[in-house]
Amino acid sequence: MDSSEEKTGISTPLYNTIPNALKEKALLNYIKTADIIKSNIRNGIPFSQLDYDKIIAYNFVGDEEMYPSVIDKKGKFVPVILEQQFLTQKQADDILSALSKNSSYGESSAACFQPHLGLVFFKGNRKINQISICLSCNSSITEIDIPARTHKVFNKGRDDEYSYTGFTPSGKSAIIDLCKKIKFHYGERIIKNSIDNNPS
């Protein structure tokens, strides 16, 4: 515990330990450089109905309590973003079509949520939607409803009804594939663990 924490009882903000976090100005300027893309009817609901013209992926040090998403409730970028990369039309189509499929969801997820991949949809410079993904606990949060996330319901109609919203192997694979294509290292440990656990 540092001296300021001892005096105030307030823990040091996470971003104070991340010297290479991108600054707000650099993040805002980057939006202007992103490829213009179009919504695609084949991407499935809700993405086929969303009005956006850019998607930017962010590698960030997320935290359920402080930084669950890339853009906070005040509309500011969180101060724990390490990398950013806009998606091409093909990259956007590939990941969105996967994220809208029932086959991408239906597994359990853990209680913790420390996302490292954020996908933010923009129209011009305005945020339209964002999705945060945590592969460690196999979970995601999204600002708009993705029907596929809640397709697998247990105890339907009972007080203890719940959905398994965790990613299936095919859902995880699509996310890891996107990360590889945009040169984010997120998911590499999961690939390595899966190879170690299933040697050929």
C-alpha positions in Angstrom: 0.0 0.0 0.0 1.5 3.4 -0.9 1.5 6.4 1.4 -1.4 8.1 -0.4 -3.5 5.0 -0.1 -2.7 4.7 3.6 -3.8 8.3 4.2 -7.0 8.2 2.3 -8.1 4.6 2.3 -8.6 4.8 -1.4 -6.7 2.5 -3.6 -4.5 3.9 -6.4 -6.3 4.0 -9.7 -5.4 1.1 -12.0 -4.2 3.4 -14.8 -1.5 4.9 -12.6 0.3 1.6 -13.1 -0.1 1.6 -16.9 2.4 4.1 -18.2 1.8 3.1 -21.9 -1.9 3.7 -21.8 -3.1 5.7 -24.8 -4.2 9.3 -24.2 -7.7 10.6 -24.9 -6.5 12.9 -27.7 -4.8 10.0 -29.6 -7.9 7.9 -29.2 -10.2 10.6 -30.5 -8.0 11.4 -33.5 -7.7 7.8 -34.5 -11.5 7.5 -35.0 -11.2 9.9 -37.9 -8.7 7.6 -39.6 -10.8 4.4 -39.4 -12.0 2.7 -42.6 -15.6 3.5 -43.5 -17.6 0.3 -43.5 -21.3 -0.6 -44.0 -23.8 -2.6 -42.0 -24.3 -6.0 -43.7 -27.7 -7.8 -43.7 -25.9 -11.1 -43.5 -24.3 -10.1 -40.1 -27.5 -11.1 -38.3 -29.6 -9.4 -35.6 -28.9 -6.9 -34.1 -25.9 -5.9 -36.2 -27.7 -5.9 -39.5 -30.1 -3.3 -38.1 -27.4 -1.0 -36.4 -26.5 2.3 -38.1 -22.7 2.5 -37.9 -19.9 3.3 -40.3 -16.8 2.3 -38.3 -15.8 -0.4 -35.8 -12.6 0.0 -33.7 -11.2 -2.8 -31.6 -9.4 -1.9 -28.4 -7.0 -3.9 -26.2 -7.6 -2.6 -22.7 -7.0 -3.6 -19.1 -10.7 -3.9 -18.1 -12.1 -4.3 -14.7 -15.7 -5.1 -13.7 -15.9 -2.4 -11.1 -13.9 0.5 -12.6 -13.5 -0.2 -16.3 -16.0 -2.7 -17.7 -16.1 -1.0 -21.1 -13.9 1.1 -23.3 -16.0 4.2 -23.1 -17.4 5.2 -19.7 -20.9 6.5 -18.8 -19.7 10.1 -19.3 -18.7 9.3 -22.9 -14.9 9.4 -22.2 -12.4 6.7 -23.1 -11.2 4.8 -20.0 -7.5 5.5 -19.2 -6.4 1.8 -19.5 -6.4 1.4 -23.3 -3.2 -0.1 -24.7 -3.9 -0.6 -28.4 -6.5 0.3 -31.0 -7.2 -1.0 -34.5 -10.1 -0.3 -36.8 -11.7 -3.2 -38.5 -11.9 -3.7 -42.3 -15.3 -4.6 -43.8 -14.3 -8.3 -44.0 -13.1 -8.3 -40.4 -16.2 -6.6 -39.2 -18.5 -9.0 -41.2 -16.6 -12.0 -39.9 -16.8 -11.2 -36.2 -20.3 -9.7 -36.3 -21.8 -12.7 -38.1 -20.2 -14.9 -35.4 -21.4 -12.8 -32.5 -25.0 -12.9 -33.8 -25.1 -16.8 -34.1 -26.7 -19.0 -31.4 -23.8 -21.4 -32.0 -21.4 -18.8 -30.4 -23.1 -18.9 -27.0 -24.5 -21.4 -24.6 -21.7 -22.2 -22.2 -21.3 -21.2 -18.6 -19.2 -18.2 -17.5 -17.4 -17.3 -14.3 -18.2 -14.5 -11.9 -15.2 -12.3 -12.5 -15.2 -9.9 -15.4 -11.9 -8.4 -16.6 -12.3 -7.7 -20.3 -9.4 -7.1 -22.6 -11.2 -6.8 -25.9 -13.6 -4.0 -26.7 -15.4 -3.5 -29.9 -16.9 0.1 -30.3 -19.3 1.0 -33.1 -19.2 4.6 -34.3 -21.3 6.7 -36.7 -18.9 9.5 -37.6 -17.3 10.2 -34.2 -20.3 9.2 -32.1 -20.4 6.0 -30.2 -23.4 3.8 -31.3 -22.7 0.6 -29.3 -19.9 -1.2 -27.5 -19.2 -4.8 -26.6 -16.6 -5.8 -24.0 -15.3 -9.4 -24.0 -13.5 -11.3 -21.3 -12.1 -14.7 -22.5 -10.8 -15.5 -19.0 -14.3 -15.8 -17.5 -15.9 -16.5 -20.9 -18.3 -13.6 -20.8 -19.3 -10.4 -22.5 -21.4 -7.3 -21.9 -23.1 -5.3 -24.6 -25.1 -2.1 -24.7 -27.6 -3.5 -27.2 -29.3 -6.8 -26.8 -27.9 -9.7 -28.9 -30.6 -12.3 -28.9 -28.2 -15.2 -29.5 -26.5 -14.5 -26.1 -29.6 -15.6 -24.3 -31.0 -18.4 -26.5 -30.0 -21.2 -24.2 -32.4 -20.9 -21.2 -32.5 -23.1 -18.2 -35.5 -23.5 -15.9 -37.6 -21.5 -18.3 -40.7 -19.9 -16.8 -39.5 -20.5 -13.2 -38.2 -18.0 -10.7 -34.7 -19.3 -11.1 -34.6 -19.0 -14.9 -31.3 -18.1 -16.4 -29.4 -18.1 -19.6 -26.0 -19.6 -20.4 -24.4 -16.6 -22.1 -20.8 -17.8 -22.1 -19.0 -18.4 -25.4 -18.9 -21.8 -27.0 -15.6 -23.0 -28.5 -16.7 -21.7 -31.9 -17.5 -18.3 -30.4 -14.1 -18.1 -28.7 -12.4 -19.2 -31.9 -14.0 -16.3 -33.8 -12.8 -13.8 -31.2 -9.3 -15.2 -31.1 -9.1 -15.3 -34.9 -10.0 -11.6 -35.0 -7.4 -10.8 -32.4 -4.7 -12.6 -34.5 -5.7 -10.8 -37.6 -5.5 -7.3 -36.0 -2.3 -8.3 -34.2 -3.7 -8.2 -30.7 -2.1 -10.9 -28.5 -5.3 -11.5 -26.5 -6.3 -15.1 -26.6 -2.9 -16.6 -27.3 -2.7 -18.0 -23.8 -6.1 -19.7 -24.3 -4.9 -21.2 -27.6 -1.7 -22.5 -25.8 -3.6 -24.0 -22.9 -6.0 -25.7 -25.3 -3.1 -27.2 -27.2 -1.3 -28.3 -24.0 -4.5 -29.9 -22.7 -5.3 -31.7 -26.0 -2.0 -32.9 -27.4 -2.3 -34.7 -30.7 
